[in-house]
């Protein structure tokens, strides 16, 4: 049976709107500024096999990897009506430990799940060796609580013993409990809306058009791949360091386009490292999905169909597919950005006017934690935007999150209300974008004064290797990290951990984007 184009459009919009409404529920009911202000979360709908049907326009690094979490849960657990499962294990489809996924099955009768709804949210602390759970670690065991697939809700009631166990291992249990409750409520919203859709159209038609949507996205991508000249396109770039002892860590890709298929081979990338920038397979998969979805201008659902023409090759034990128990806190945020840079760099040789220069290539992660004036633990987490790469048609945007992140900033008012911190400067870093026919976007300057003694951890990149320009455009400026201690400014490396006193300051200057084309 062929899909009716009108119904296909209706179901595309309905499935997407369900994921979006789940996100609104999560956003409006969450406790932490990281979720309710920065919107560091993602929601999606899956079929009975765990294949993604549609997602909201949330965080690319979450959404491309989430199907592997769903399939891990389906394999491990039997979910019954009223159950929900929780997972954050990066080696079972997660990304890094602060990203916690909660999955709910959708039942019509007692004969097995007919759909799944799920959301993933970044919790500002999940335990581990430093506040914020984004440490300069050398093992995943230092990064926080590792949660395998477990039931967090059973027959409509929270598994309180599991919840108590989790809350007993984090620094901010009240905030965490509120955010978990928001994730559960988001899934209840998704279940209700999926059942309403089935009530309107019938189960057979809803499942049929869910399948049509996956086929449709596959068809559009295959059609686009046929327009690209067959060939092998290579590119490599480097991570600055791992924060421990390893520098100049190579990430290399070979993209082979042949007809309506593509092979992405990362196997020549460097071995995994001691520090926390290792990424897991699910992150490599996310970047592949994101990049090839970004090539398509048509308004199609981002779903499992986009992965069907893609063969992803990695080598176990490398920086892009690390083996347990590698440290991975920064792989999700930093290495994912470099994976995108090398994928786009390779594709720029096949599609020179389609691909932009490199964006800032980092998320500039900063975590600050300590005890506030009420003798209560606090953990602040932020990723800071930067410059976007210029393209063949326009300058790059300034002061914006790009590629694998899609979060907002924490508004100054919310930050200062929630934490013993003061923002002394928040501005565009002028002239940090690369020059060219079209200029790269400028980065950001964010300077924070510590009002109570605190631990500070920064995980950032592009402090050494610059965001590349294309077709004669100049690279963007490197980022810079500074601290103000004892009346003096001190330059810090891209990755550092330090104890600061009240009155000390942290200053982050983020990279600019690369320029495009030679200046006339």
C-alpha positions in Angstrom: 0.0 0.0 0.0 1.3 3.5 -0.9 1.2 6.3 1.6 -1.4 9.1 1.1 0.7 12.3 0.9 -1.8 14.3 2.9 -2.0 11.7 5.7 1.8 11.4 5.6 2.1 15.1 6.3 -0.5 14.9 9.1 1.2 12.0 10.8 4.6 13.7 10.5 3.2 16.8 12.2 1.3 14.8 14.8 4.3 12.6 15.9 6.6 15.6 16.0 4.1 17.6 18.0 3.9 14.8 20.6 7.6 14.9 21.1 7.5 18.7 21.3 4.7 18.7 23.9 6.7 16.2 25.9 9.5 18.7 25.9 7.2 21.5 27.0 6.1 19.4 30.0 9.6 18.5 30.9 10.8 22.1 30.5 8.0 23.6 32.6 8.0 21.1 35.5 11.8 20.6 35.9 13.5 22.0 39.0 17.1 22.7 37.8 18.1 25.8 35.8 20.0 23.4 33.5 16.7 21.9 32.3 14.2 24.6 32.8 16.4 27.5 31.5 19.0 25.9 29.3 16.6 23.2 28.0 19.3 20.5 28.1 16.9 17.7 27.2 15.5 15.8 24.3 12.3 13.9 23.6 11.3 11.3 20.9 8.8 8.7 19.8 9.8 5.1 18.9 8.0 2.1 17.3 7.6 -1.3 19.0 11.1 -2.3 17.8 12.8 0.7 19.3 13.3 2.5 15.9 12.9 6.3 16.1 9.8 7.6 14.3 10.1 11.3 15.1 11.9 13.7 17.5 11.5 17.3 18.6 14.1 19.8 17.6 16.1 19.3 20.8 19.8 18.1 21.3 21.4 16.2 18.3 23.9 14.3 20.4 21.0 13.0 22.6 18.6 12.0 19.9 20.9 10.1 17.5 22.1 7.9 20.4 18.8 7.4 22.2 17.5 4.5 20.0 20.5 2.4 21.3 19.3 3.1 24.9 15.7 2.0 24.0 17.0 -1.2 22.4 19.1 -1.9 25.5 16.1 -1.6 27.7 13.9 -3.7 25.4 16.5 -6.4 25.5 17.0 -6.3 29.2 13.6 -5.6 30.7 10.0 -6.7 30.2 8.0 -3.5 30.5 4.4 -3.8 31.5 1.6 -1.3 31.5 2.5 1.5 33.9 6.2 0.8 33.9 9.1 3.1 33.0 12.8 2.3 32.7 15.8 4.4 33.5 19.4 4.3 32.0 22.5 6.4 31.8 25.2 3.8 31.0 27.2 5.1 28.0 28.2 1.6 27.1 24.6 0.6 26.8 23.4 3.4 24.5 23.9 6.4 26.7 26.3 9.2 26.1 27.8 10.3 29.5 26.5 9.8 33.0 24.7 13.1 33.6 22.5 12.3 30.6 19.7 10.2 32.1 17.2 8.5 29.8 13.7 7.5 31.0 11.6 5.3 28.7 7.9 4.4 28.8 6.1 1.8 26.7 2.7 2.6 25.2 0.1 -0.2 25.6 -3.4 -0.4 24.0 -4.1 -3.8 25.5 -2.1 -6.3 27.5 -0.3 -7.9 24.5 2.9 -6.0 24.4 4.1 -2.4 23.8 2.9 -0.8 20.6 5.1 2.3 20.8 7.7 3.8 23.2 8.1 7.4 24.3 11.4 8.6 25.9 13.3 11.6 27.0 16.9 12.3 28.0 17.9 15.1 30.3 21.3 16.3 31.5 21.3 16.3 35.3 23.6 19.0 36.8 25.0 16.3 39.2 25.0 12.5 39.2 27.7 12.0 41.8 31.4 11.3 41.0 34.6 12.9 42.0 33.7 16.6 41.3 30.5 18.7 41.5 28.6 18.6 38.3 29.9 15.1 37.3 32.1 16.4 34.4 35.5 15.7 35.9 39.0 15.3 34.6 38.6 11.6 35.2 40.6 8.6 34.1 37.8 6.0 34.6 34.1 6.1 34.3 33.9 5.0 37.9 35.1 8.5 38.9 32.4 10.2 36.9 29.3 9.3 38.8 26.6 6.7 39.4 26.3 4.2 36.5 22.6 3.2 36.0 22.0 0.1 33.9 18.5 -0.6 32.5 16.2 -0.7 35.6 12.6 0.0 36.3 12.1 3.4 37.9 8.3 3.2 37.7 6.4 0.0 38.3 2.6 -0.2 37.7 2.3 3.6 37.9 4.3 4.0 41.1 7.9 5.2 41.5 10.3 2.5 42.7 11.2 4.4 45.8 14.0 2.2 46.9 15.8 2.8 43.6 15.0 6.5 43.7 16.4 6.7 47.3 19.5 4.9 46.2 20.1 7.4 43.4 19.4 10.4 45.5 21.8 9.2 48.2 24.6 9.3 45.7 24.2 12.8 44.3 25.1 16.2 45.7 21.7 17.9 45.0 19.0 15.3 45.8 16.1 17.7 46.0 16.8 19.1 42.6 17.5 15.7 41.1 14.2 14.2 42.4 12.3 17.1 40.9 14.0 16.6 37.5 13.3 12.9 37.5 9.6 13.6 38.3 9.6 16.0 35.4 11.0 13.4 33.0 8.3 10.9 34.2 5.6 13.5 33.6 6.9 14.2 30.1 6.5 10.5 29.3 3.0 10.4 30.7 2.2 13.3 28.3 3.6 11.3 25.4 1.7 8.2 26.3 -1.6 10.2 26.5 -1.0 11.9 23.2 -0.1 8.7 21.3 -3.3 7.0 22.6 -5.3 10.0 21.5 -3.7 9.6 18.0 -4.7 5.9 17.9 -8.2 6.7 19.1 -8.5 9.1 16.1 -7.1 6.9 13.4 -6.9 3.4 14.7 -3.9 1.4 15.7 -3.3 -0.2 12.2 -3.2 3.2 10.4 -1.0 4.8 13.1 1.6 2.0 13.0 1.4 1.9 9.2 2.1 5.6 8.8 4.9 5.4 11.4 6.5 2.9 9.1 5.8 5.1 6.1 7.5 8.0 7.8 10.7 6.0 8.4 10.6 4.8 4.8 10.1 8.4 3.5 13.1 9.8 5.3 15.2 6.9 3.9 13.9 7.6 0.4 14.8 11.3 0.6 18.3 10.7 1.9 19.0 8.1 -0.7 17.8 10.4 -3.4 20.1 13.1 -2.2 23.1 10.7 -2.0 22.7 9.9 -5.7 23.4 13.5 -6.5 26.8 13.4 -4.8 29.7 12.3 -7.0 30.8 8.8 -6.1 34.2 8.7 -4.4 36.2 8.5 -1.2 36.5 11.7 0.8 38.9 12.0 3.7 39.6 14.5 6.5 41.4 14.5 9.8 41.6 16.9 12.7 42.9 16.8 16.2 41.7 17.1 19.8 43.9 19.5 21.8 44.5 17.1 24.7 42.8 14.7 27.0 43.3 16.8 30.1 45.8 14.3 31.6 48.8 13.7 29.5 48.0 13.0 25.9 48.0 15.8 23.2 47.3 16.0 19.5 44.7 13.2 19.4 43.8 12.4 15.8 40.3 11.8 14.6 40.2 10.7 11.0 37.3 9.8 8.7 36.9 8.3 5.3 33.5 8.8 3.7 32.7 6.6 0.7 29.8 7.6 -1.4 28.5 5.0 -3.8 25.1 5.4 -5.4 22.5 5.9 -2.7 24.7 4.5 0.0 27.5 5.9 2.2 30.2 4.3 4.4 31.7 6.3 7.2 34.9 4.9 8.5 36.5 6.3 11.7 38.7 3.3 12.3 42.0 5.1 11.7 41.4 7.5 14.6 43.8 7.3 17.6 43.4 4.8 20.4 41.3 5.8 23.4 43.1 8.0 25.9 43.5 8.1 29.7 41.5 11.4 30.1 37.7 11.9 29.9 37.3 12.8 26.2 36.7 9.3 24.9 33.4 8.9 23.1 31.3 5.7 22.7 29.8 4.2 19.6 26.4 5.9 20.2 28.0 9.3 19.9 29.6 8.5 16.6 26.2 7.3 15.4 24.6 10.5 16.5 27.1 12.7 14.6 26.5 10.7 11.4 22.8 11.1 11.7 23.1 14.8 12.4 25.5 15.6 9.6 23.6 13.7 6.9 20.2 15.0 8.1 21.7 18.5 7.9 22.4 18.1 4.2 18.7 17.8 3.4 16.7 21.0 3.0 13.3 19.3 2.9 11.2 19.2 6.0 11.4 15.5 6.8 11.2 13.8 10.2 14.5 12.9 11.7 14.2 9.1 12.3 15.6 5.7 11.9 15.2 5.8 8.1 18.1 8.2 7.8 20.5 5.6 9.2 19.5 2.9 6.7 21.7 4.2 3.8 24.7 4.7 6.3 27.2 2.1 7.2 29.3 3.2 10.2 32.7 1.6 10.8 34.6 2.2 14.0 37.5 0.4 15.7 36.8 -0.7 19.3 39.2 0.8 21.8 39.7 4.1 19.9 38.8 7.6 20.8 35.5 7.3 18.8 34.5 3.9 20.2 36.0 3.5 23.6 36.0 0.3 25.6 34.7 0.0 29.2 35.8 1.4 31.7 37.1 4.4 29.8 36.5 7.9 31.1 33.8 9.4 28.8 32.4 12.6 30.5 33.8 14.9 27.8 33.4 12.6 24.8 29.7 13.5 24.6 30.3 17.2 24.6 33.8 17.8 23.1 34.7 14.8 20.9 31.2 14.8 19.4 31.9 18.3 18.1 35.2 17.2 16.5 33.5 14.2 14.9 31.2 16.7 13.2 34.1 18.9 12.1 35.9 16.0 10.4 32.7 14.7 8.8 31.9 18.2 7.4 35.6 18.6 6.4 35.4 15.5 4.3 32.1 16.4 2.7 33.4 19.8 1.8 35.5 18.1 -0.8 32.4 16.5 -2.4 30.1 19.5 -1.8 32.3 22.6 -1.7 29.5 25.1 -1.8 27.2 23.2 0.6 29.4 22.8 3.6 30.3 25.7 5.9 33.6 26.3 7.6 34.2 24.9 11.1 32.2 26.3 13.9 33.7 26.8 17.4 34.1 23.0 17.8 33.6 22.9 21.6 30.9 23.3 24.2 33.1 25.1 26.7 31.8 23.1 29.7 32.0 24.7 33.0 30.9 23.3 36.3 31.0 25.1 39.7 30.0 23.4 42.9 30.1 24.0 46.6 28.1 24.9 49.7 25.9 28.0 49.5 24.9 30.5 52.2 22.1 28.2 53.4 24.6 25.4 54.0 23.1 23.5 51.0 25.1 21.9 48.2 24.9 23.6 44.8 26.1 22.5 41.3 26.0 24.8 38.4 26.6 23.5 34.9 26.8 25.4 31.6 27.9 25.1 28.1 28.9 28.3 26.4 28.2 29.2 22.7 30.7 30.6 20.3 31.2 31.4 16.6 29.5 29.5 13.8 31.5 28.9 10.6 30.8 31.0 7.6 29.4 29.5 4.4 29.5 30.2 0.7 26.5 32.5 1.1 26.8 34.3 4.4 28.8 35.2 7.5 28.6 32.8 10.4 26.3 33.6 13.3 28.0 35.0 16.5 27.5 33.9 20.1 25.5 30.8 19.4 25.4 27.1 20.2 26.1 24.9 17.1 26.1 21.4 15.8 25.8 18.7 18.5 24.4 21.1 21.1 21.2 23.0 20.8 20.8 24.4 24.3 20.2 28.0 25.5 22.3 30.0 27.9 21.5 30.3 31.5 20.0 33.8 31.9 22.1 35.9 34.2 19.1 36.6 36.4 18.3 32.8 36.8 22.0 32.0 37.4 22.5 34.6 40.1 19.2 33.8 41.7 20.0 30.0 41.9 23.7 30.1 42.8 26.2 32.1 44.8 27.7 33.4 41.6 27.9 36.8 39.9 28.2 37.3 36.2 30.6 40.3 35.7 30.8 40.1 31.9 28.7 38.5 29.2 29.5 39.8 25.8 30.4 39.0 22.2 34.2 38.4 21.7 34.7 40.8 18.8 36.9 39.9 15.9 37.3 36.3 17.0 35.7 34.9 13.8 38.0 34.0 10.9 38.3 36.5 8.0 37.3 35.7 4.5 34.9 36.5 1.7 32.4 35.7 4.4 33.5 36.1 8.0 33.2 33.5 10.7 30.9 34.2 13.7 32.4 35.7 16.9 32.7 33.8 20.2 31.5 34.8 23.7 33.2 36.2 26.8 31.6 35.0 30.0 33.2 36.0 33.3 31.8 34.7 36.6 32.8 35.8 40.1 32.7 33.2 42.8 30.8 34.4 45.9 31.3 31.2 48.0 34.3 28.9 48.0 33.8 26.4 45.2 35.3 23.7 43.0 35.5 24.6 39.3 36.0 22.2 36.4 36.4 23.3 32.8 36.3 20.9 29.8 37.0 22.8 26.6 38.6 22.4 23.2 39.9 24.5 20.3 42.4 26.2 22.6 45.2 24.9 20.4 43.9 23.6 17.1 41.8 26.3 15.4 38.4 26.0 13.8 39.3 25.7 10.2 38.3 28.0 7.4 37.3 26.8 3.9 38.2 27.8 0.4 40.8 30.3 1.5 39.0 31.6 4.6 41.0 32.0 7.7 40.5 29.9 10.9 38.6 31.3 13.9 40.6 32.4 16.9 41.3 29.8 19.6 39.4 30.0 22.9 41.0 31.1 26.1 40.4 30.2 29.8 41.5 32.5 32.6 41.2 32.7 36.4 41.6 35.7 38.7 43.2 34.7 42.0 45.0 36.8 44.6 44.6 39.9 42.5 46.2 38.5 39.3 44.9 36.9 36.1 46.3 33.5 35.2 45.9 31.7 31.9 44.6 28.1 32.3 44.7 25.1 30.0 41.7 23.9 28.0 40.8 21.4 30.7 41.4 22.1 34.4 40.0 21.6 37.9 40.7 24.0 40.7 39.4 25.1 44.1 38.6 28.8 44.2 37.8 31.2 47.1 35.1 33.7 47.4 36.1 36.7 45.3 38.0 34.7 42.7 36.8 34.8 39.0 36.6 32.5 36.0 36.8 34.0 32.5 36.0 31.9 29.4 36.6 33.3 25.9 35.1 31.0 23.4 36.4 30.3 19.8 35.2 32.0 16.7 34.0 30.2 13.6 36.1 29.8 10.5 35.9 32.1 7.5 34.8 31.1 4.0 36.5 32.2 0.8 39.4 34.6 0.2 38.8 38.3 1.0 38.5 40.4 -2.1 
